[in-house]
Amino acid sequence: MTSTGDAAPTRRRRFGVLRQRDFRLLWIGETASGLGTSITGVALPLIAVVVLRVDTFAVGLLAAVVWLPWLVIGLPAGAWVDRLRKRPVLVAGNLVSAAMYASVPVAAWLGALTFAHLLAVAAVCGVATVFFSTAYHAYVPAVLDGRDLLEGNARLQGSEAATRVIGRGAAGLVADAFGAVSGLLIDAVTFVVSTACLLSLRVREPVPAAPARGDTLRRQIGEGLRFVVHDRYLRPMVMYGALVNLALMGYQGIQIVFLVRTVGANAATVGGLIMAGSLGGIAGALIATAVGRRFGTARGMLLLQLVTGPFALLLPLTTPGPGLLLFAVGSFTVGAGIVACNIVLGGFRQSYCPPHLLGRVVATTMMLNHSTIPIGSLLGGFLGDLLGLRPTMWIMAGLLAPCSLILALSPMRSRRDLPGASEPRPAATVQGSQTK
């Protein structure tokens, strides 16, 4: 009798939130979609270079178009998502992306594929991603109890990091065996799998309240933006995320050139070193829940960032031979710290924000965080040409290393755990955020 009683808790601890049917389906669908997206991240520029033979600027333009929708429609998308049930938005986003990605191999097989077609696919799928990502982050709390959000986000982030490793490797194999355009067909299939999982969920999502009379889209966008800007926890988190993305993209945009031309690494070595960062992301997902429970979500996150951030300074120290280990260790540790931080902050945002504002808060924070990505890429390339690759790596690593001080100087420094619900605002602030 004793052994039977002990077995159930052990099994619950072993499988955790994956024992819950709805979350398991959500996780399977997102993992499948993440695998396809990772393949597409390599396949799309590969098609542009190998099949259409475009120049370097065109490849950069293709990458920029993917992120542009966040800057253009990120804020209104959050307001729209808050007005709608989330699952239909997720299904629509999946089906649009599946159709667009499937159109590329079809056009290639018909001899009608053009670069304009690729740009259109990237733009439309970028818009679908904005809506999907916003609705997805707002939908997870409907599937999981608040106590399980940290573990659930760790599972989702862990699978995302793992599929990033597998997908990038699989993309090259698929391209060699079946042609570059076949990778997008695989991605289209994974979106269909994700849709099937979403449609199989049993959770009943409450219907959002209808907007009050005079509650315009512009006012709703302003309400979400003010909530983020005036909140003493969300504001430093957004500042931290934006600065980290600026520094990350600043060195990631030139790291391959740095490794090849300055360090002298071959293609296989470069692939392994880049993979180290993704493997670090998996490690970060594995330790995030344990660290949060052991030290507290606020204290544990700060500790991880203070410890892992300075490892970025190993990257510009990379030299041929044994010195390559510096890049691997730096990428692995920085990747682990950032993914662990994303898990904690994602769970905090989902439990902290009022449900009727969650879509707008997610869209606002992601838009602000993503706004520095193209800036970082351009800055890294500009400084690389102006100052050289290694000095630019030093500048970007030096910018990334102390970013955790933004969090350390915020109100969370005095807390063990991040708050579970938004704190009362001063009367003037509350009145300013109302939409009536």
GUVEXVO-402329 format. One record per residue (C-alpha): x, y, z. Coordinates in steps of 0.001 Angstrom, whole numbers. Example, Ala and Ser with C-alpha at 12.3 -4.5 7.8 and 13.67 -1.06 7.14 Angstrom:
2
12300, -4500, 7800 .
13670, -1060, 7140 .
//
This chain:
436
0, 0, 0 .
2834, 2371, 826 .
4614, 1794, -2479 .
1426, 2458, -4438 .
890, 5731, -2614 .
4454, 6818, -3307 .
4296, 5909, -6998 .
1605, 8430, -7939 .
3406, 11533, -6580 .
6637, 10328, -8138 .
4950, 9960, -11495 .
3352, 13385, -11148 .
6742, 14936, -10433 .
8328, 13065, -13312 .
5850, 14138, -15985 .
4546, 17308, -14353 .
2220, 19396, -16487 .
2553, 16937, -19387 .
123, 14714, -17481 .
-2573, 17273, -18283 .
-4183, 16322, -21593 .
-4855, 19835, -22885 .
-1388, 21135, -22107 .
157, 18000, -23608 .
-1681, 18633, -26885 .
-710, 22306, -26819 .
2919, 21354, -26198 .
2955, 18725, -28977 .
1438, 21158, -31462 .
3818, 23973, -30598 .
6815, 21626, -30667 .
5868, 20388, -34137 .
5335, 23948, -35349 .
8614, 25059, -33762 .
10495, 22326, -35599 .
9065, 23466, -38916 .
9797, 27113, -38149 .
13423, 26279, -37346 .
13746, 24507, -40686 .
12196, 27495, -42453 .
14624, 29882, -40744 .
17383, 28199, -42735 .
15405, 27147, -45816 .
13921, 30555, -46692 .
17253, 32427, -47128 .
18711, 29277, -48685 .
16015, 29354, -51362 .
16767, 33017, -52016 .
20497, 32344, -52413 .
20587, 28927, -54099 .
17391, 28877, -56160 .
16825, 32563, -56964 .
20493, 33641, -56682 .
19801, 37032, -55091 .
22455, 39315, -53624 .
23367, 39862, -49965 .
21154, 42943, -49574 .
18130, 40973, -50771 .
18775, 38277, -48179 .
18990, 40940, -45475 .
15748, 42468, -46752 .
14067, 39080, -46532 .
15136, 38733, -42900 .
13950, 42259, -42069 .
10506, 41683, -43584 .
9927, 38846, -41118 .
10317, 41233, -38139 .
8684, 44299, -39685 .
5075, 43303, -38776 .
5933, 43535, -35066 .
6795, 47198, -35495 .
3830, 47995, -37740 .
912, 46051, -36231 .
2238, 44756, -32895 .
227, 47193, -30756 .
-3130, 46973, -32597 .
-2771, 43188, -32784 .
-2738, 43043, -28981 .
-5950, 45066, -28783 .
-7633, 42899, -31416 .
-6592, 39701, -29670 .
-8048, 40939, -26373 .
-11408, 41346, -28120 .
-11441, 37786, -29453 .
-11267, 34240, -28188 .
-7699, 33083, -28508 .
-8010, 29595, -30015 .
-9691, 30727, -33277 .
-6899, 33292, -33691 .
-4288, 30551, -33205 .
-5985, 28255, -35717 .
-6323, 31049, -38289 .
-2664, 32000, -37889 .
-1580, 28395, -38401 .
-3697, 27878, -41504 .
-2557, 31131, -43118 .
1093, 30240, -42498 .
603, 26688, -43799 .
-957, 27949, -47021 .
1710, 30589, -47606 .
4652, 28275, -46968 .
3125, 25530, -49143 .
2779, 28041, -51998 .
6580, 28348, -52308 .
7379, 24750, -53351 .
4288, 24705, -55565 .
5451, 27862, -57360 .
8994, 26448, -57632 .
7762, 23194, -59159 .
5721, 25214, -61667 .
8742, 27359, -62523 .
6984, 30511, -61290 .
8842, 31281, -58058 .
10147, 34848, -57745 .
11846, 36868, -55015 .
8729, 39033, -54749 .
6821, 35843, -53917 .
9285, 35056, -51122 .
8951, 38580, -49750 .
5159, 38289, -49775 .
5325, 34956, -47955 .
7700, 36369, -45342 .
5485, 39430, -44793 .
2171, 37554, -44549 .
3634, 34869, -42292 .
5209, 37615, -40187 .
1754, 39130, -39679 .
336, 35692, -38820 .
3159, 35201, -36316 .
2353, 38489, -34566 .
-1252, 37409, -34011 .
-334, 33824, -33164 .
2376, 34711, -30651 .
213, 37333, -28945 .
-2774, 35003, -28684 .
-601, 32054, -27679 .
922, 33776, -24653 .
-2547, 34942, -23608 .
-4019, 31455, -24138 .
-1591, 29448, -21995 .
-3174, 30670, -18703 .
-6523, 29298, -19933 .
-4951, 25855, -20287 .
-2824, 25812, -17120 .
-3523, 26707, -13547 .
-1469, 29691, -12332 .
644, 27423, -10118 .
1766, 25470, -13193 .
2668, 28430, -15421 .
6371, 28401, -14541 .
6752, 24697, -15314 .
4539, 24947, -18384 .
6556, 27814, -19848 .
9750, 25884, -19084 .
8411, 22920, -21091 .
7464, 25165, -23999 .
10765, 27081, -23991 .
12719, 23841, -23661 .
11047, 22303, -26679 .
11569, 25538, -28610 .
15300, 25449, -27871 .
15506, 21763, -28759 .
13653, 22167, -32053 .
15936, 25069, -32897 .
18930, 22739, -32669 .
17252, 19865, -34515 .
15556, 22065, -37106 .
18691, 23889, -38171 .
20518, 20619, -38648 .
17589, 19000, -40422 .
17214, 21952, -42800 .
20588, 21256, -44392 .
19885, 17540, -44717 .
16474, 18183, -46269 .
17939, 20710, -48695 .
20667, 18264, -49781 .
18289, 15335, -50167 .
15112, 16920, -51546 .
15927, 20531, -52454 .
15713, 23747, -50445 .
12024, 24374, -51215 .
11028, 21088, -49583 .
11828, 22547, -46167 .
8899, 24961, -46455 .
6577, 22094, -47330 .
7611, 20375, -44096 .
6872, 23590, -42206 .
3411, 23752, -43779 .
2704, 20217, -42570 .
3798, 21076, -39020 .
1334, 23968, -38942 .
-1427, 21517, -39872 .
-323, 19236, -37023 .
-404, 22194, -34629 .
-3910, 23089, -35812 .
-5142, 19530, -35244 .
-3802, 19658, -31676 .
-5469, 22999, -31006 .
-8826, 21763, -32298 .
-8576, 18725, -30000 .
-8322, 20806, -26812 .
-11251, 20483, -24406 .
-10645, 23643, -22404 .
-13509, 26127, -22633 .
-12245, 29631, -23126 .
-14493, 32405, -21765 .
-15911, 34817, -24314 .
-14208, 38234, -23940 .
-16454, 41050, -22818 .
-17643, 43319, -25602 .
-15877, 46714, -25708 .
-17752, 49492, -23961 .
-19344, 52202, -26058 .
-16671, 54628, -27145 .
-13940, 52163, -26213 .
-12031, 52535, -29482 .
-9112, 50459, -30670 .
-6818, 53450, -30153 .
-7873, 53801, -26525 .
-7386, 50096, -25911 .
-3891, 50233, -27396 .
-3117, 53203, -25163 .
-4393, 51339, -22114 .
-2046, 48414, -22733 .
893, 50709, -23467 .
311, 52757, -20315 .
12, 49624, -18211 .
3474, 48493, -19327 .
5138, 51915, -19153 .
3780, 52802, -15712 .
4216, 49396, -14082 .
7298, 49264, -11867 .
7979, 45610, -12680 .
7136, 45448, -16396 .
8960, 48669, -17319 .
12468, 47483, -16291 .
11768, 44060, -17808 .
11021, 45657, -21174 .
14104, 47874, -20917 .
16193, 44806, -20126 .
14738, 42790, -23010 .
15205, 45578, -25539 .
18842, 46158, -24557 .
19628, 42437, -24520 .
18143, 42005, -28006 .
20140, 44986, -29277 .
23398, 43487, -27998 .
22547, 39913, -29010 .
21675, 40823, -32585 .
24667, 43144, -32717 .
27094, 40260, -32290 .
24987, 37428, -33707 .
24710, 39292, -36990 .
28505, 39172, -37420 .
29479, 36114, -35377 .
29711, 33775, -38369 .
31890, 36239, -40277 .
33969, 36749, -37114 .
34492, 33010, -36641 .
35369, 32391, -40290 .
37471, 35422, -41169 .
39017, 36451, -37844 .
39267, 33153, -35974 .
39711, 30957, -39068 .
37114, 28302, -38137 .
35770, 25993, -40846 .
32065, 25542, -41628 .
31619, 22442, -39471 .
33242, 24125, -36477 .
31121, 27239, -36938 .
27978, 25097, -36975 .
28983, 23401, -33743 .
29814, 26689, -32015 .
26512, 28282, -33041 .
24689, 25188, -31819 .
26235, 25681, -28376 .
23964, 28667, -27805 .
20871, 26597, -28616 .
22047, 23814, -26323 .
22446, 26438, -23611 .
18812, 27375, -24179 .
17796, 23781, -23478 .
19830, 23826, -20264 .
18194, 27112, -19245 .
14753, 25616, -19740 .
15691, 22596, -17632 .
16933, 24625, -14663 .
14462, 27536, -14694 .
11737, 25801, -12691 .
14155, 24349, -10118 .
15935, 27674, -9611 .
12619, 29511, -9276 .
11393, 27092, -6640 .
14691, 26953, -4749 .
15559, 30673, -4643 .
12286, 32328, -5665 .
11277, 33622, -9081 .
12674, 37141, -8517 .
15815, 36234, -6606 .
16587, 33176, -8736 .
16186, 35105, -11997 .
18435, 37913, -10795 .
21048, 35426, -9645 .
21063, 33653, -13006 .
21389, 36885, -14971 .
24155, 38275, -12778 .
26111, 35023, -13116 .
25543, 34229, -16804 .
25669, 37724, -18381 .
29426, 38325, -17929 .
30167, 35107, -19839 .
29435, 37117, -23004 .
32904, 38620, -22556 .
34390, 35238, -23509 .
33119, 35569, -27081 .
35535, 38258, -28363 .
38414, 36386, -26670 .
37947, 33452, -29063 .
41122, 32286, -30817 .
41990, 29306, -33076 .
42464, 25862, -31540 .
41663, 25491, -27835 .
40485, 29119, -27787 .
37343, 28038, -29640 .
36150, 26622, -26334 .
35755, 30192, -25079 .
33092, 30878, -27702 .
31281, 27608, -26950 .
31234, 28221, -23187 .
30193, 31848, -23602 .
27368, 31075, -26038 .
26129, 28147, -23961 .
26050, 30093, -20690 .
24506, 33256, -22134 .
21874, 31174, -23931 .
21007, 29326, -20721 .
20601, 32550, -18756 .
18444, 34285, -21354 .
16066, 31355, -21880 .
15677, 30829, -18127 .
14887, 34527, -17765 .
12329, 34371, -20595 .
10564, 31489, -18864 .
10285, 33298, -15541 .
9229, 36605, -17104 .
6701, 34888, -19387 .
5028, 33120, -16478 .
5085, 36314, -14398 .
3416, 38321, -17151 .
677, 35715, -17605 .
-217, 35600, -13910 .
412, 39280, -13132 .
-1540, 41078, -15835 .
-5339, 41429, -15710 .
-6841, 38882, -18162 .
-8644, 41560, -20202 .
-5301, 43329, -20769 .
-3030, 40342, -21300 .
-3069, 40346, -25101 .
-2218, 44040, -25237 .
497, 43714, -22595 .
2066, 40759, -24443 .
1951, 42603, -27772 .
3346, 45799, -26250 .
6260, 44102, -24519 .
7105, 41980, -27565 .
6873, 44944, -29907 .
9188, 47029, -27731 .
11611, 44131, -27264 .
11653, 43244, -30956 .
12068, 46851, -32068 .
15784, 46724, -31244 .
16453, 43541, -33236 .
16857, 45179, -36684 .
18726, 48088, -35063 .
21193, 45676, -33463 .
21749, 43838, -36736 .
22401, 47051, -38652 .
24625, 48437, -35876 .
26710, 45280, -35735 .
27273, 45301, -39480 .
28078, 49024, -39537 .
30560, 48823, -36668 .
32064, 45652, -38137 .
32920, 47522, -41340 .
34035, 50665, -39494 .
36051, 49251, -36581 .
36629, 45595, -37413 .
34986, 42360, -36290 .
36740, 41698, -32991 .
36320, 45284, -31675 .
32629, 45095, -32574 .
32303, 41793, -30728 .
33869, 43500, -27697 .
31435, 46415, -27900 .
28368, 44182, -28125 .
29575, 41728, -25479 .
30425, 44664, -23221 .
26881, 45970, -23716 .
25293, 42591, -22972 .
27337, 41639, -19903 .
25949, 44257, -17468 .
22332, 44239, -18725 .
21204, 42364, -15608 .
21887, 45521, -13575 .
18642, 46934, -14999 .
16764, 44152, -13215 .
18975, 44345, -10132 .
18110, 48030, -9696 .
14368, 47426, -10106 .
11890, 46742, -7254 .
12310, 42985, -7727 .
15711, 43162, -6020 .
13966, 43233, -2625 .
11622, 40330, -3314 .
12040, 36588, -3166 .
9218, 35966, -5652 .
7670, 38142, -8301 .
4119, 39257, -7422 .
1242, 37108, -8625 .
-1150, 39962, -9458 .
-727, 43580, -10491 .
-394, 45969, -7602 .
-2832, 48829, -6951 .
-1979, 52019, -8816 .
-2130, 55588, -7535 .
-5464, 57219, -8304 .
-4063, 59533, -10984 .
-2437, 56639, -12812 .
-5568, 54517, -12694 .
-7697, 57338, -14070 .
-5204, 57938, -16837 .
-5350, 54299, -17938 .
-9119, 54088, -18171 .
-10668, 53940, -21596 .
-13960, 55651, -20860 .
//
